[in-house]
Amino acid sequence: MDMEVDQLKVTSTTPPADSGFYKIDETTMGVVGDLKFRHPKTGAMSSALTVTTTSAQGVGSVLPMVGGKFAPTQADLLRLFPLPTHRVIADPWTVNIAGATKPAGATITVEAAADEYGGSVIRIDLPSGLSNAAVTLPINPDVTGAYPKALPEVCFRLAASDWAPLTRFYAKLGDATLANCKLWVIIDDSGGGKSQYGLWNGPHPARWNGMYRTLRANPFAQVSSVGTMPWDENTPEAEIRAISFTVSTSAAVTLRLSRVYSPEWDRGALVHISDGGYQFFRDNALPYFLDRGWPGVVSRLANTDANYTKDEQWPDFVAAGWDVCQHIAQGGSQNNASTTPAQIEQALHDFKRLAQKLKVNNPGNYLFSQFLGNAGRYTGVDIAGVLRAHGIQSSRGVCSDAEYGIDPWDSKFTSTGSLEPQPHGFIPKLGRYNRWQYATGDDATPELRDNYALSRTKRQVAITAASKSVGIIYSHRVLPYDGTNPLTGNVGLNLFRDYIADCDDRFKSGALIPLSITQLDGLTYNRPGDVYVRWDGEWVSRTTGKIVI
């Protein structure tokens, strides 16, 4: 129902002559069916009325409410989040191959690729010895004369015969001459050569060389602006008339560009994490979520601390529909380069026993994890494999993952944008074991950490809603401002109150839906039915294995 409306026009009975409306009684808010209504002037209650409500978003977007609280079933969530559309930005049918520009010795053709969407790709053969050379592909307008518009998440689906000879690889999207564009450094030849995707001479080359991979980018993090190109939460669509790659090569390389696209969902989703499960969060913040029926995630170290939520109160999170997940650590210390698989496994089992004692067993205990300090380190290069063997299906990294082909601790990996407000994506940029997040409490002073209007948290919420993407936001302690508190990493009561009010407004309009991580994975990697998200981030058919979106 349209949650902003507290009065309904009643047409199934004759209203009083002096008012065409009955006010909904607070005890029946959110219930669709036989309702009683309170007259706004006399206070008299009506007889039972059968009422059907609809949303301004359409019948298919009615929020499932029980007793005034959000109460979605899995079927409700699949209805609220149907499969996304992939906006075509560039592919073999939209690019003007004849009008492309390329360095001497390079060729651009179209060839068959049976396993890629549409069955054809753009092949770009690059000679050895290129230095800062450009390959530019103009985009044709559609039959109406319009050019594609990208949303704040852009996916480059491509393959390289061998990534190592590509010592520089930049990607650009913008106007026809690229005088106004955004530029992403995929491979940086400075400092010995590094990549934000971990593909440049990383420890898992077999997952990259000769394989089609989807590189996800957005205009908020690890991006450079060239000229003027409005593309942010206030202008979430950007017209694209050309794409370009800037390359340097130490040997001949073949690139195959399958397509460039923007995922478009019906609405955004927000996952809130209580990082550490502190008493100050349980007392001052959890009630906001409980009152609304909003789920979330709370993490817990497998040790004790006086600042944690009291043992007997941990079931409160489960009652509120929250995932309770493990904050993986060695006692109270972060994992490090000498941590062994046996130590990680012991930590996992210690948490399972603690979860049983606290009576917080739920799916989130075993499907999602977080590393203390995001330090997912150990003596090998596949910590995700250790987690996977114990049933953990996704993680807030930083975490090496042999299946995805990434080791964020490798010297060739670089990442400077993970803490910026940005779309975190229904499908994470670096795979399901390396979810990025935004931490509240990073504003500069205690005053700012209690002021939502001036906070970066407000921008994160706005970006999430405007891009119809996922925002993962976490908080530590939520406590009163006193001139010294909240310290860095924590937030004040006023900021959190206004944060909830902002989210509430967006929720009522159907623009932003709170989820837990297990619910989020249930819409993507673990989505029921034939179509789901494969390990590499593409939507495929379980029956055929083919890309379907």
C-alpha positions in Angstrom: 0.0 0.0 0.0 1.1 3.6 -0.4 2.6 4.1 3.0 2.5 7.9 2.8 -1.3 7.9 2.7 -3.1 7.7 6.1 -6.6 8.1 4.7 -8.4 6.0 2.1 -11.5 6.9 0.1 -14.1 4.4 1.0 -16.4 3.4 -1.9 -17.8 0.2 -0.6 -20.1 2.0 1.9 -21.8 5.3 2.2 -19.5 7.8 4.0 -20.9 10.4 6.3 -22.3 13.4 4.6 -19.7 15.8 6.1 -16.7 13.7 5.1 -15.8 11.3 2.3 -12.9 9.8 4.3 -12.4 7.6 7.2 -9.1 7.7 9.1 -7.3 4.4 9.5 -7.1 3.3 13.1 -3.5 2.9 14.3 -4.1 -0.7 15.3 -5.0 -1.6 11.7 -2.4 0.3 9.8 -0.8 -1.8 7.1 -3.5 -4.5 7.1 -5.3 -5.0 3.8 -8.6 -6.7 4.1 -11.4 -6.3 6.6 -10.6 -3.0 8.4 -12.3 -0.6 10.7 -11.9 3.1 10.3 -12.1 6.0 12.8 -14.1 9.0 11.8 -11.9 12.1 11.8 -14.5 14.4 13.5 -16.7 12.2 15.7 -14.1 9.5 16.6 -16.7 6.8 15.9 -15.6 3.5 14.5 -17.1 2.2 11.3 -18.3 -1.3 10.8 -15.9 -3.7 9.1 -15.1 -2.7 5.6 -13.3 -4.7 2.9 -10.7 -2.4 1.4 -8.2 -3.1 -1.4 -5.2 -0.7 -1.5 -2.8 0.0 -4.3 0.6 1.7 -4.4 1.6 4.8 -6.4 4.3 2.5 -7.7 1.7 0.0 -9.1 0.0 -3.1 -7.8 3.2 -5.1 -8.3 5.1 -2.8 -5.9 2.8 -3.0 -2.9 5.0 -3.4 0.2 4.1 -6.5 2.2 3.1 -5.2 5.6 1.8 -7.1 8.6 0.7 -5.2 11.7 2.3 -2.1 10.3 5.7 -3.8 9.9 7.6 -4.8 6.7 7.2 -8.6 6.6 8.3 -9.9 3.2 8.3 -13.6 2.2 10.8 -14.8 -0.3 8.1 -14.5 -2.9 7.5 -10.9 -2.0 11.2 -10.1 -2.4 11.3 -11.8 -5.8 8.3 -9.7 -6.8 9.9 -6.5 -5.4 13.2 -7.3 -7.1 12.4 -9.0 -10.5 15.3 -9.8 -12.7 17.2 -6.7 -13.8 17.4 -5.2 -17.3 20.8 -4.7 -18.8 20.9 -1.5 -20.7 23.0 -1.9 -23.8 25.8 0.6 -24.1 28.0 -1.1 -26.7 28.1 -4.4 -28.4 28.8 -5.7 -32.0 25.4 -4.4 -33.2 25.7 -0.8 -31.7 29.3 0.0 -32.3 30.4 1.7 -35.6 33.2 -0.6 -36.5 33.9 1.2 -39.8 34.3 4.5 -37.9 36.6 3.1 -35.2 40.1 4.6 -34.7 43.0 2.4 -33.8 46.8 2.5 -33.7 48.9 1.3 -36.7 49.1 -2.5 -36.9 45.8 -3.1 -34.9 42.7 -4.6 -36.4 39.1 -4.6 -35.3 36.6 -7.2 -36.5 33.5 -9.1 -35.3 33.7 -12.8 -34.6 31.5 -15.5 -33.3 31.5 -16.4 -29.6 28.9 -19.0 -28.9 28.9 -18.7 -25.1 28.6 -14.9 -25.0 25.3 -13.1 -25.0 24.2 -12.7 -28.6 26.8 -15.1 -29.9 29.2 -12.4 -31.3 32.0 -10.2 -29.9 34.3 -7.4 -31.1 37.8 -8.7 -31.6 40.7 -6.2 -31.2 44.1 -7.4 -32.2 46.9 -5.2 -30.8 50.5 -5.4 -31.9 53.5 -5.3 -29.6 55.2 -2.1 -28.6 52.2 0.2 -28.3 52.7 3.1 -25.9 49.6 5.0 -24.6 47.7 4.2 -27.8 43.9 4.6 -28.1 41.3 2.3 -29.6 38.1 4.3 -29.9 34.7 2.8 -30.8 31.9 5.2 -31.8 28.4 4.2 -30.8 25.6 4.4 -33.3 22.2 6.0 -32.3 19.2 3.7 -32.2 16.3 3.9 -34.6 14.9 6.9 -32.9 18.2 8.8 -33.0 18.9 8.4 -29.3 22.2 7.3 -27.8 22.4 4.9 -24.9 22.3 6.2 -21.3 24.4 4.6 -18.7 23.3 4.2 -15.1 25.8 4.5 -12.2 27.1 1.0 -12.6 28.8 0.0 -15.9 30.0 -3.5 -16.8 32.8 -4.2 -19.3 32.5 -7.8 -20.4 35.7 -8.7 -22.2 38.6 -11.2 -22.5 42.3 -10.9 -23.2 44.4 -13.6 -24.7 47.0 -12.7 -22.0 46.8 -9.9 -19.5 50.5 -9.7 -18.7 51.6 -7.9 -21.9 49.0 -5.2 -21.3 51.1 -2.9 -19.2 48.5 -0.1 -19.4 44.8 -0.5 -19.9 42.4 2.4 -19.4 38.7 2.4 -20.2 36.7 5.5 -21.1 33.0 6.3 -21.6 31.8 9.7 -22.8 30.8 12.0 -25.7 31.7 11.4 -29.3 35.2 12.9 -29.0 35.7 11.8 -25.4 36.5 15.4 -24.5 34.0 14.8 -21.7 34.2 11.4 -20.2 35.0 9.2 -17.3 38.2 7.2 -17.2 38.9 4.0 -15.2 42.4 2.7 -14.7 42.1 -1.0 -15.1 45.8 -1.7 -15.4 48.3 1.0 -14.2 51.8 0.8 -15.6 53.2 3.1 -12.8 54.7 1.7 -9.7 55.6 -1.6 -11.3 52.2 -2.2 -12.8 49.0 -2.8 -10.7 45.3 -3.5 -11.2 42.2 -2.7 -9.2 40.8 -6.0 -10.4 43.8 -8.2 -9.5 44.2 -9.5 -13.0 47.7 -8.1 -13.8 50.2 -11.0 -13.1 48.1 -12.1 -10.2 48.3 -15.5 -8.5 45.3 -16.9 -10.5 46.1 -16.2 -14.2 44.0 -19.2 -15.4 40.9 -17.4 -14.2 41.7 -14.5 -16.4 43.8 -15.3 -19.5 41.6 -16.3 -22.4 38.4 -16.1 -20.2 35.6 -13.6 -20.5 35.3 -11.6 -17.3 33.0 -8.8 -16.3 34.7 -5.7 -14.9 32.3 -3.5 -12.9 32.9 0.2 -12.6 31.0 3.3 -11.3 31.5 7.1 -11.6 32.2 7.5 -7.8 35.2 5.4 -7.0 38.6 4.9 -8.7 37.5 7.1 -11.6 38.9 10.2 -13.2 36.8 12.9 -14.8 37.9 14.4 -18.2 36.2 17.6 -19.1 32.6 18.0 -17.8 30.4 15.0 -17.5 27.6 15.2 -14.9 27.0 11.7 -13.7 26.2 11.3 -10.0 23.3 10.9 -7.6 21.7 14.0 -8.9 22.2 13.1 -12.6 22.1 9.2 -12.5 22.0 8.8 -16.3 24.9 9.7 -18.6 24.6 9.7 -22.4 27.4 7.6 -24.0 28.4 8.2 -27.6 31.8 6.5 -27.6 34.0 4.1 -25.7 37.7 4.0 -25.8 40.6 1.9 -24.4 44.1 3.3 -23.9 46.7 0.6 -24.1 50.4 -0.1 -23.9 51.7 -3.5 -24.9 54.9 -5.5 -24.4 53.8 -8.2 -26.8 50.9 -8.8 -29.2 47.5 -9.2 -27.4 44.0 -10.0 -28.6 41.1 -8.3 -26.8 37.6 -9.5 -27.2 34.8 -7.1 -26.2 31.6 -8.9 -25.7 29.6 -5.9 -24.5 29.3 -2.9 -22.2 26.1 -2.6 -20.2 24.4 -1.0 -17.2 22.3 -3.2 -14.9 19.0 -1.6 -14.1 16.8 -2.9 -11.2 13.3 -1.8 -10.2 14.6 -0.2 -7.0 17.5 0.0 -4.7 18.3 -2.1 -1.6 20.0 -1.2 1.7 21.8 -3.6 4.0 22.6 -2.2 7.4 25.3 -3.9 9.5 25.8 -3.5 13.2 29.5 -4.0 13.2 30.5 -5.7 16.4 27.0 -5.9 17.9 27.7 -3.3 20.6 25.2 -2.6 23.4 25.0 1.0 22.2 23.7 -0.2 18.9 21.2 -2.7 20.3 19.8 -0.1 22.7 19.8 3.0 20.6 19.5 1.8 17.0 18.0 -1.7 16.8 14.5 -0.4 18.0 14.3 1.7 14.8 14.6 -1.4 12.7 12.4 -3.6 14.9 9.6 -1.1 14.9 9.6 -1.1 11.1 10.3 -4.8 10.5 13.5 -4.0 8.7 16.2 -6.7 8.6 19.9 -6.3 8.7 23.1 -7.9 9.8 25.0 -8.0 13.1 28.5 -9.3 13.5 30.1 -10.8 16.6 33.6 -11.9 17.5 34.0 -15.3 19.1 35.1 -13.7 22.3 33.6 -11.6 25.1 33.7 -7.8 25.7 31.8 -5.6 28.2 30.8 -3.4 25.3 29.0 -6.1 23.3 25.3 -6.6 23.6 24.5 -8.7 26.7 24.4 -12.4 26.0 20.8 -12.8 26.9 19.8 -10.0 24.5 21.3 -11.4 21.3 18.1 -13.2 20.4 16.6 -9.7 20.0 18.5 -9.5 16.7 17.1 -12.8 15.5 13.6 -11.7 16.5 14.1 -8.6 14.4 14.9 -10.8 11.3 18.6 -10.0 11.3 21.5 -12.2 10.2 24.0 -12.9 13.0 27.3 -13.4 11.3 30.9 -14.0 12.5 33.6 -11.4 12.7 36.5 -13.7 11.9 39.6 -13.0 14.0 42.2 -14.6 16.1 40.9 -13.9 19.5 40.5 -10.1 19.4 43.3 -9.6 16.7 43.1 -9.5 13.0 44.2 -12.3 10.8 47.6 -11.8 9.3 50.0 -13.2 6.7 51.0 -16.0 9.1 47.5 -17.1 10.0 47.0 -20.8 9.1 43.9 -22.5 7.7 43.7 -24.5 11.0 43.5 -21.2 12.9 40.7 -19.9 10.7 38.8 -23.2 11.0 39.2 -23.1 14.8 37.7 -19.6 14.8 34.8 -20.7 12.7 34.0 -23.6 15.1 34.4 -21.3 18.1 31.8 -19.0 16.7 29.4 -21.9 15.9 29.5 -23.0 19.5 29.0 -19.4 20.7 26.0 -18.9 18.4 24.4 -22.0 20.0 25.0 -20.6 23.5 23.6 -17.2 22.6 20.6 -18.8 20.9 21.1 -16.9 17.6 21.3 -19.8 15.2 19.9 -18.6 11.9 21.0 -18.9 8.2 23.1 -15.7 8.4 25.5 -17.4 10.9 26.8 -19.7 8.3 26.2 -18.0 4.9 28.0 -14.7 5.5 31.1 -13.6 7.4 33.2 -10.5 8.0 36.9 -10.2 8.7 37.9 -8.1 11.6 39.5 -5.0 10.1 38.7 -6.5 6.6 42.0 -8.4 7.1 41.2 -11.7 5.4 44.7 -12.9 5.4 46.4 -16.2 5.8 49.3 -18.3 4.6 47.7 -19.1 1.2 45.9 -17.4 -1.7 42.4 -18.8 -1.4 40.9 -17.9 2.0 37.4 -18.0 0.3 38.0 -21.7 -0.4 38.4 -22.2 3.4 35.2 -20.4 4.1 33.4 -22.2 1.2 34.3 -25.5 2.7 32.6 -24.5 5.9 29.4 -23.4 4.2 30.0 -19.6 4.2 28.8 -18.3 0.9 29.8 -14.6 0.9 32.0 -12.3 3.0 32.9 -8.7 3.6 36.6 -9.0 2.6 39.4 -8.3 2.0 39.7 -11.9 0.9 41.6 -14.0 -1.6 39.4 -16.1 -3.8 40.8 -18.7 -6.2 37.4 -19.3 -7.9 37.0 -15.6 -8.7 40.7 -15.2 -9.4 41.7 -12.5 -7.0 44.1 -11.9 -4.2 43.7 -8.4 -2.7 46.9 -8.9 -0.7 49.0 -9.5 -3.9 51.6 -6.8 -4.6 50.0 -6.2 -8.1 46.6 -5.4 -6.6 45.6 -1.8 -5.8 42.5 -0.4 -4.4 41.9 3.2 -3.1 38.2 3.6 -3.6 36.5 1.0 -1.4 35.6 3.5 1.4 33.9 6.1 -0.9 30.1 6.5 -1.0 29.2 4.6 -4.2 26.8 1.9 -5.5 28.0 -1.3 -3.9 26.1 -3.4 -6.5 23.7 -6.3 -6.3 26.7 -8.2 -7.7 29.9 -7.2 -5.9 32.7 -5.7 -8.0 35.3 -8.3 -6.7 33.1 -11.3 -6.2 30.9 -12.5 -3.5 33.7 -12.9 -0.9 34.8 -9.3 -1.3 31.8 -7.1 -0.7 32.5 -3.4 -0.3 30.7 -1.3 2.3 30.4 2.3 3.6 31.2 3.0 7.2 29.3 5.6 9.1 31.3 7.6 11.6 34.0 8.6 9.2 33.2 12.4 9.2 35.8 14.6 10.6 34.5 15.9 14.0 32.1 14.7 16.7 29.7 17.4 15.7 29.6 16.2 12.1 29.3 12.6 13.3 26.0 13.7 14.9 24.8 15.7 11.8 23.1 13.6 9.1 22.5 16.5 6.8 26.2 17.2 6.4 27.3 13.5 6.5 28.7 11.3 3.8 26.2 8.7 5.0 23.5 10.9 3.6 25.2 10.8 0.2 25.6 7.0 0.4 21.8 6.7 0.8 21.2 9.1 -2.0 23.5 7.3 -4.4 22.0 3.9 -3.5 18.5 5.2 -4.3 19.3 7.1 -7.4 21.3 4.3 -8.9 18.7 1.7 -7.9 21.7 -0.4 -6.6 22.7 -1.8 -3.3 24.2 0.2 -0.4 25.9 -1.7 2.4 26.3 0.6 5.4 27.7 -0.3 8.8 27.7 1.3 12.2 29.6 0.7 15.4 28.3 2.4 18.5 25.3 4.8 18.3 25.4 7.1 21.3 24.7 10.7 22.4 26.8 13.6 21.3 28.6 15.1 24.3 31.4 17.2 22.7 33.8 14.3 22.7 31.6 11.4 21.6 30.9 10.1 19.1 34.5 9.2 18.5 35.7 8.3 15.0 33.9 5.2 13.8 30.8 5.9 15.8 27.7 8.1 15.2 25.4 10.3 17.3 21.8 9.7 18.1 20.7 12.7 15.9 22.5 11.4 12.9 21.1 8.0 13.2 17.6 9.3 13.8 17.7 11.4 10.6 19.3 8.5 8.7 16.4 6.3 9.5 13.9 9.0 8.6 15.6 9.4 5.2 15.6 5.7 4.6 12.0 5.6 5.8 10.9 8.1 3.2 12.6 6.2 0.5 11.1 3.0 1.7 7.6 4.3 1.7 8.0 5.4 -1.9 9.2 2.0 -2.9 12.7 3.4 -3.9 14.8 1.6 -1.3 14.1 -1.7 0.5 16.1 -2.8 3.6 17.5 -6.4 3.3 19.8 -8.8 5.1 22.7 -10.3 3.3 21.1 -13.7 3.0 18.0 -12.0 1.4 20.4 -10.1 -1.0 22.1 -13.3 -2.0 18.7 -14.9 -2.4 18.0 -12.4 -5.1 21.3 -13.0 -7.0 23.7 -15.9 -6.4 21.1 -18.1 -4.6 18.1 -16.9 -6.6 15.6 -19.8 -7.0 14.6 -21.0 -10.4 16.5 -21.4 -13.6 18.2 -18.0 -13.7 20.8 -17.0 -11.1 24.2 -15.2 -10.8 27.2 -17.4 -11.6 30.5 -17.0 -9.7 31.8 -14.5 -12.3 28.8 -12.1 -11.8 26.9 -13.0 -14.9 23.2 -14.1 -15.0 23.1 -17.5 -16.5 20.6 -20.4 -17.0 21.1 -23.4 -14.7 19.7 -25.5 -17.5 21.9 -24.3 -20.4 24.8 -22.5 -18.7 24.3 -19.6 -21.1 24.1 -15.9 -20.3 20.5 -15.0 -20.3 20.3 -11.2 -19.5 
